[in-house]
Amino acid sequence: MTLHTSAIDRLCKRNVELSAFSTYGIGGSAHYLAMPETANDLAELLQECNKRGMPWYIFGMGSNILFPDEPKHDLVFISLKNLVDLRVSEGKWHVSSGTPMSLLSLMGLLGGTDLLDFTFLLPGCVGAGIYMNAKYNARQICDILDTVYYIDTTDPSLSVQSIPVSECLFAYKQSIFQQRPWIVVGADLNIPVSSEEQINTTSVLLTDWKTRGSHPSSLPSFFSFFLGEVHALAGKGIQTPQSMLDIIKYRTSKRHFDYPSCGSVFKNNYDYGVAVGSLVDQLNLKGTEYGGAIISPHHGNMILNQKHAKATDILYLMNLISESINNQFGFVPEPEIVLV
Ligand SMILES: Cc1cc2nc3c(=O)[nH]c(=O)nc-3n(C[C@H](O)[C@H](O)[C@H](O)COP(=O)(O)OP(=O)(O)OC[C@H]3O[C@@H](n4cnc5c(N)ncnc54)[C@H](O)[C@@H]3O)c2cc1C
């Protein structure tokens, strides 16, 4: 007789502190947390959750979400951070959703293209980057995609399907994946593959990330891992381009990796035409503290976890910013971070 272990028993850890899975370092104890390594395991897990009527929540590195202080009992948290795979098929790069976006910049560096530089030091995984259409300056994730692979969670077969980038409804911080119950599992990039050496070295970097870098969602270790890798490549004669040096300068000057945070809290309102960070500055709210949280003294659109903040502390400061902007400038800013 064969004993069948359920996917939930096989893949879920029990009673895990979510704070370790969020760059905010915030979140209470999850009763179920899974980190599937293959799309098949993910599909099996979803099937069982659906069968048992258990809700689930998909995430990546947790660099854009605020987990609750007290998660619901039956909610299954699923991080795709370990769904990491990188291969070349039919002359195209295929990356799976757990691949760190920042790794793509090193891949570009090895291949002699600057098209991926903007992903350098951009926290988070490719899957969420596609979901959020992550960007840096004028460059967005959608610029480098060819095809996206996803699981439609309403389709009972939960098989992997594909959609060309032209149909993904990408716009500023928007994509079709925010409108449909689809989970991104990977993508083909429209970036040229230059050499065997580029493929091999990128694979080694990914393996290093898997074994050394990927576990904590800690911003300092994320920063030191990728900074260390560009220094190592420079030691081998692959110079760090000015665009990447500028990113280091910008992100360190804004203290992006000094305190736990989730980056920008609100989306900019392009109709209004002034960045949220500048409006917060004009309102003299930078440096305002509540509980363990503080509005960054260096960047008005960031709220930092300064001293063991709770999710409720962050929410308090978000409401303060939102109401103050509405009173003074006449619009309610749309949150960029996702409240779970
Ligand atoms: C210091 C700092 C600086 C940042 N700077 C920038 C910046 O310059 N530009 C920028 O765009 N962002 C920035 N961010 C935000 C963050 O990097 C991006 O939003 C990134 O895409 C989040 O990736 P993640 O894996 O951490 O996603 P998570 O935070 O884990 O998830 C974010 C959302 O994506 C959904 N999701 C996750 N994976 C999938 C999937 N596979 N399929 C479908 N939905 C999914 C989740 O349900 C959630 O709603 C910054 C964050 C930090 C902490």
The ligand as a Gaussian input file, in Angstrom:
#p B3LYP/6-31G(d) Opt

LIG

0 1
 C       14.397000      49.486000      -1.079000
 C       13.388000      49.209000      -2.155000
 C       13.470000      49.891000      -3.352000
 C       12.536000      49.639000      -4.368000
 N       12.665000      50.301000      -5.551000
 C       11.791000      50.061000      -6.541000
 C       11.928000      50.700000      -7.812000
 O       12.860000      51.473000      -8.051000
 N       11.015000      50.404000      -8.764000
 C        9.980000      49.529000      -8.554000
 O        9.189000      49.287000      -9.479000
 N        9.829000      48.901000      -7.375000
 C       10.708000      49.137000      -6.368000
 N       10.560000      48.495000      -5.175000
 C        9.433000      47.578000      -4.986000
 C        9.753000      46.129000      -5.409000
 O       11.095000      46.022000      -5.756000
 C        8.924000      45.692000      -6.620000
 O        7.554000      45.952000      -6.453000
 C        9.093000      44.194000      -6.922000
 O        8.462000      43.912000      -8.145000
 C        8.489000      43.305000      -5.840000
 O        8.962000      41.990000      -5.992000
 P        8.732000      40.888000      -4.865000
 O        9.171000      39.586000      -5.397000
 O        9.348000      41.326000      -3.603000
 O        7.146000      40.937000      -4.747000
 P        6.227000      40.739000      -3.465000
 O        6.366000      41.937000      -2.591000
 O        6.501000      39.439000      -2.852000
 O        4.781000      40.735000      -4.123000
 C        4.257000      41.923000      -4.681000
 C        2.898000      41.642000      -5.357000
 O        3.098000      40.778000      -6.460000
 C        2.232000      39.651000      -6.373000
 N        3.000000      38.540000      -6.908000
 C        4.208000      38.118000      -6.466000
 N        4.658000      37.104000      -7.238000
 C        3.704000      36.886000      -8.165000
 C        3.578000      35.974000      -9.257000
 N        4.553000      35.105000      -9.545000
 N        2.447000      36.009000     -10.016000
 C        1.469000      36.906000      -9.741000
 N        1.525000      37.792000      -8.724000
 C        2.633000      37.793000      -7.960000
 C        1.946000      39.504000      -4.882000
 O        0.710000      38.820000      -4.673000
 C        1.877000      40.948000      -4.449000
 O        0.607000      41.463000      -4.750000
 C       11.489000      48.710000      -4.156000
 C       11.419000      48.003000      -2.941000
 C       12.365000      48.251000      -1.949000
 C       12.292000      47.487000      -0.673000

